[in-house]
């Protein structure tokens, strides 16, 4: 790993994380760690059927007051969810089932007891009477005439059908090279190691409902909870304590969370539900399941001309509040041109309801699928034309001089050098040496392959972009409050939610840089609606752009005021002062920020005439450019594949990436490595298959394969640093990028290993079975 | 309910437990030791790793009653343990944690690995971690931290030439 860190400043410093200490002592506070007197544990009764008419819920004798159905929680509003588009069909998702059951795992009733075990015992005795219906388990078949309907009032099973068109695809009808391929990225869970969790109680002193929630965005969740419960927002406090990973999966308001909050209101005592792993795998946010059928058009030199196709998103049974999974389809379609110059795009998308757990965001949102489809198709095209995939990419990548470049998908690629990133990784893995090794062959019979993928990652996109997507909540800004305490130390109150991203460190670095203090003097507070001004939370690689910008802007307001006070105390003009190392310097003296803060807070007689006391400011921030700032990178991976068993080993993994200015390169590397590890999970291991009757077939870590240390190779990372134009310090968001490219790069490497036999690898995860079947099929050993 | 006596983090404690209760629930709910985290409750993720009579075990698949008369050490019991403090420092310096949920279990396993293998190489560490899930870090920092901690704790072993291990 290399990083060009400017250690002169806190911006770019590899500062060790402020949040590590509590975790290393085992002293962190996750929702399940909160202890309350008279706490009741909840166990949910869940649907065992994928699709059924609910007839009755029979409570066990004598347990009427410990078992609750939807009717018992009344009044409870069912929230509208999904984009605010008339064409998007509503799929009311009650906190506990009403009328119909639409996926295995859907909450039907809730039971309380003094322990989870006792609550589960009770749940086992609840009888759910239901009439089973045919299940819809395939998103493509779901749209065929005669398919059973999830929602009786819908004309078919699609939440929405939508087209994305640019240029004139019909003009390519005679294009000399055309290849058509089908790709599939299968369904996953998001698998934060801490599952979901919620604890709610009525705080009589403050006369409010307190909801501890393992969430990525407490302020936004308060909006939804308040509406569902019918509570005014000043009577509802949402607190995200330590959150054990989210990856997108904790950025939706889920039925269990509403039900637990409602029950706390009803029982007026603390109630909690802590998700177990089985519940997480069958009933938490699911992700990824995309089907692609695309045709790529090129000329005889391998210049890409356009792409047409059809995308089916298997969205599961309901749209989750607030925005459902509609963005999957539009983002998939708009990212299909990838980082390439092509001017014609015609994609039809279908966001389809099936009898599976509802889909939500997961690290990369839609782009891992789109990147898999376009980057696999580019390799297939290169194979077809007898070209090196690397060369075909070089001919088509958007170059630095093209920028800003508006893609056929309407994305404004702002800055960077994509061809250079590709060259860097090609050098790192030494392609000529690999080609020689392939020609020699391996002693153990394995095949060696090298694959590439180039990705872009939109980050820091603001109001215009989210409004265009018809988002119900428009996360176009972030706010910060900077409060300098009387001794000159600082509280930084922010609306984002740190759950592993190191924002308690990086935001302190930004504040330290602006205020010329040490990060140790700055405490970052977040994750609590009663602490910070409104914010949207941490998702979509947005926090460093928006919250970092808000912190910078607000610190400058505080510092300017401090400088005015300093000038007054030094009996000089503001213009004659400067600030360094926490001290305001004048021509003939200096005064520390601590002395200034003391004057501003508790010794008002020292302030300039008419100045208001205190050193505190609140401001919101959004970049002027609303279309986002694109991080990007190239991944190169070398694999060895055993042809008979299909077992894939990763021999080398190289990354060249550019996220603009890095606030903390240590944390940037951590995000990349962690993202790639999840991407390797998507590529090779993780899948939630469903049986024909809609039963989920991966319900434990015994059958849902999460990569562990032996499966993840050491990664080699090079940073290109092209500062963004239009963000503070030139930062770009980068939390998701690592997860986008691995499925494409790894599948391309496997395909490269079997290029001579023409084996096709078009579906993730590339399990040993899928790989060995593809090889056998290409070799004529399978029908 | 059954009464059991165990030596927990250096103190003798008497607890009343259901025969079906797992050690992790006893620690978390009965003893207030919430540093032992539950990530899967079926013995697959390692987040609840504790030391039972000095051996690393998963507290979610050990029944509490099986600990009667035995010694249990949780992450809370390692505060002030000079070996664990070295491991902790290397976890911090190698960015071996992000959300922190797997961290207590990782640390307990790391100490166990170093106790059994004074000079573990990368392949051995990775293999030894095959039952510990970290969803955030991609393991690179964890592996590097364990290696560096072992080298600091056992400089004599680190100085000895070792046979190369196969992955």
Interface residues (C-beta under 8 A of the other chain):
Chain A: X16 X17 X19 X20 X21 X22 X23 X24 X25 X26 X27 X28 X29 X30 X32 X33 X35 X115 X117 X191 X192 X193 X194 X195 X242 X243 X244 X245 X247 X276 X277 X499 X500 X501 X502 X666 X667 X669 X670 X673 X674 X675 X676 X677 X678 X700 X701 X702 X706 X708 X709 X710 X712 X714 X715
Chain B: X18 X20 X21 X25 X28 X29 X32 X34 X35 X36 X37 X38 X39 X40 X41 X42 X44 X45 X47 X74 X75 X76 X78 X79 X88 X91 X92 X93 X95 X97 X98 X99 X100 X101 X102 X103 X104 X107 X122 X125 X126 X127 X129 X130 X131 X132 X133 X134 X135 X136 X137 X138 X139 X140 X141 X142 X143 X167
